[in-house]
Amino acid sequence: MGKGDRRTRRGKIYRSSYGIARPHTDIVTGAAVAKPAAKPAAAKKAAAPRKKA
């Protein structure tokens, strides 16, 4: 039981996965746990309309 075990909380943390041992909801309140804020994606520029020749 430890880092290599996928059924334990420590194993889930090690493998960066979730499940029964490491739920996304808070056990006490039942509310969803806030996920860490993702870095904003680079703003994509809209392509300029093509000029007709």
C-alpha positions, 0 to 999 in steps of 0.5 A, a space after each residue: 500500500 503506497 505510491 504504486 497502489 491505485 486504490 489508495 489516496 496516496 496512489 491516486 495523488 501519485 498518478 494524478 487521478 481521481 476516484 473513490 479514494 480521492 473524490 472531487 467533492 468535499 466529504 464534509 459539505 458535499 460541495 465540489 472542491 475548487 480546482 486550481 486555476 488553469 493558466 489562460 490560453 493565449 488569445 488567438 488573433 482572428 484571421 484578416 479577411 482575404 482580399 480579392 484580386 
